[in-house]
Amino acid sequence: MDIFKYNSGAWDSEVAKGSAWSIPVSPEAIAEARTGHVRIILSPSRPVPTSWLVNLKGKDILCLAGGGGQQGPILAAAGAKVVVLDASKEQLKKDELVAQREGLQIKTVHGDMRDLSDFSDESFDIIVNPPSNCFVPDVKPIWREAYRALRKGGYLLSGFNNPITYCFDSKLSAQGVMQLKYSVPYSDLTTLTSDERQGYLDRNEPLEFGHSIEDQIGGQTDVGFLIAGLYEDKWGNGNIEDKYFPHFLVTRSLKM
């Protein structure tokens, strides 16, 4: 299966369904960003620390797999020069919508987060990556490409899923019962039975991959990143997981 092609189309469908990651930011949020009050999220509810987002004016920023009209417009309103790359053309349309609505300059690129060959070495000061690497089978190319595309002294902000979230029986979890079923690393392609996987395909839902902490954090340090910050977040919507562990982690990684 061409996972990029499939998930690209599946995410177009998610946009049509009204995914929370496809709801553009409000005019009020843009107005605040223009005054220097920058608030973005790389997880459902906890904002990125303001100390991680300083001196943005004039900075070259790549929103990596970051379509949806959320992070990109906020950063552009703060004075950054923003490029948004995403696998979903419908997600990119959300950024274009906000850019037109607010008079912002945002470049959108339809592409694979694992391949930044359209960008030369050291093109960006900052890369912002919302939780999206769960949609590719291997995260290591993402870290390599992000490191190459960043300038020295630049940094990567990346949100990703706690791998334990993929270990439980999803049907039982929906009933309030947390029961271990799968191992890490996890893959909708190889971990599920053919019948289970077919259910996702029939519903045209994105296929996901649960990567190990070693690949998520160790993969960043392996290519040269220094982990300079980390926090956790929960869904914050009554999800059964919130009672037991955080679903998301966000890292701040420096290219020294």
N, C-alpha and C positions, 0 to 999 in steps of 0.2 A: 504494500500500500504506500502511495505517496502521501505521507502524513501531513506535509505542508499543504498540499492541495486540498486534502480532505478537511483539515482543521480550518483552513481559510474559508471554505464554504460553510462549514458548521458555525463558525463565528459570525458570518454574515447572518445566519439564521438566528443566532443568539441576540444580535442587535435588533432584529425584527420582533423578538419576544420581549424586548425591554430589559435586557440585562442591566444589573446595577453598575457594571463597568462601561456602560454605553450611554449613561445619562450625562449630558454636557453640564459644565459648571454654569452657575447663575451669573447674570450681569453684576450682582452685588459682589461676588467673589472676585470677579475681574477688576472691579473698582477698587477693592481692598488691595489687590496685588499691585495695582498702579501706584498706590501710596506706600508700598514697601512691606505691606502685611501679607506675606506669602504663606499660604497654607495648602499643601498637597498631601494626599494619602497614597501610600503604597501597600495598603492593607485596608480592611473594611472600615475601621473606625479611628485608629490612632494616627494623628498627623505626624509627618516627618518633623523632627525637632528643628526649630527655627535656626539653631546654631549650625545645622547642616546645609542651610540655604542662605548664604550671605554673599553680598557683592555680586549679584547676578547680572547686573546691567552690562550688556555687551558680550556676555559669555556665550560661547557656542555650546548648545545643549542638544543632545540626542535623546528623545523619548523612545526607548527601545521596546518594541512590542507594546507601545504605549498609546495606541489610538483610543478613541472614545470621547474626545473633547473634554478631558479632565486635567491631567498634569500639564500638557503642552500649552494650552491657552493661558493658564495661570503663570507659567514661567515666561511666556512671551509678554504678558502684561507687565511683568516685573522688569522688562527691558532686555531679556535674553534673546539671542538669535536661535530659534528653535526649529529642529527637524524632527518629525514624527514618523517612525517606521512601524508598520504593522502588517500582519498577514491578511487582515480583513479590510477590504476596500470600504465596506460599510462602516467600520470603526473609523477609518480615516475621514469619511464624510462628516463625522461628528466634529472633528477638529476643524475641518474646512468651514462648517456651519458657524462655529463660534468665532473663527477668524473673520469671516465676513460680517457677522453680527456686531463684532466689537472693533473692527478696523485693525486687526492684528496681522502681522506678517509671520506665517507658519508654512514651512515646506513639508508636504506629505509625500512619503515614499512607500509604495507597496512592495514588501519584501520579507525575507526570512531572517529572523533574529540571529540565526547561526552564521549568516553570510553578510558581512558588511563591506564586501569588495567594492561597492560603489563609492566608498569613502576612503581617502588616502590615510596613511599613518598619521597619527596625532592631529586628527581633525576637530576634536571636541575637548572642551574643558570639563564637562560634566556629562555623564550618561545616567538617565533615570529609567529604571526598569521595573514596572509594576509586576505583580505576581502573574507570570506568563510562561516561565520556563517549564511548567508542568505540561505544556502542549508539544514538547519536543522530546524525543527518546534519549538524547544525550546533551547534558548542559555544558560539557567541557568546551565545545566550539564557541559557545556564547562568551565564556570568560576570556578565551584567547582573542577573539575578535574585539571585544570591548577594551581589553588592555591595549591592543594594537592601535585602536582608533582614538584612544585618549592621549592627551598631551601629558608630559611629565608634570607632576603636581596636581593633575586632575583626579577626579574621583567618580566612582560608580555607586549609585544608590539602587539596591536591588531587593525586591520583595519576593518571597517564595514560600511554598507550603512546607509545613512540618511533615516529614515523611511518615510519621506515625498515623497521620490522618487517613492514609490509604490502607491501613492494616485491618480495618474493621469491616464487618458485614454491613453494607449500606442499608439493606432492607431492615435489619434488626435495629440499626441506629435510628432509623425513621420511627421506630416503635419505642424508642427510649432505652434500648438495650445495647450496650457497647460490648461486642464480642469479637475477639481477634479471629481473623480468617486468612489474611494475606501477609506475605513477607515483604521486606524492603531489600532492594528496590522493587517498585511496583510498575506494572505496565498493563494498560487496557488491551494491548495487542497480544501479550503472551501470558499474563497472569489469569485473565478471565477465561471461562469456557467459551466455546464458539456461540452458544445460545445467549450467554450474558453479554458478550460483545455485540452480537447482532441487535440486541435491544437498543444499544447506543446508536448503532448505524441506522436502524429503522426510525429513530427519533431525530436523526441528524444532529446529534449532540457531539461536542468536541471530545476527542479521545485524550486521555491524560496519562501522565507518567509520574510516579512518585520517586524522586531522586534521593539518594542517601545524603546525610549531613556531610560525609566525607567529600562527595562530589560537589555539593552546594558551597561549602565553606573551604574545604581543602582544595577544591578545584580552583577557587579564586587565588589562594595563596600559591598554588603550584605554578601559575602563570606569572606571578610576581606581585600580586596585590598585597597590600597590608591592610588587614581588617582593623579599622579605626573606630568602629561603632556598631552596635547591634541592639535591637529591641524586638519584643514579641507583641503579638496582637491576637485578639479573638474575634469571632464573627460579630458578637454583640447584638444578636437578634434572637436569642433564646435557643440557639442550636445546642443540641445535646453535648457536643464536643466542648463547649465553653465551660462546662462543669468540671472538666478533667484536665485540659491542656490547651495551650494556645495553638491555633491552626497555622498562624503566619509568623515568619521571621523576616526582619529587614536589616540589611547590612550596609555599612558605609565603608567602602574599600578604596584605598589610595594607590595611585601609581607614583611611586617615589622616584 
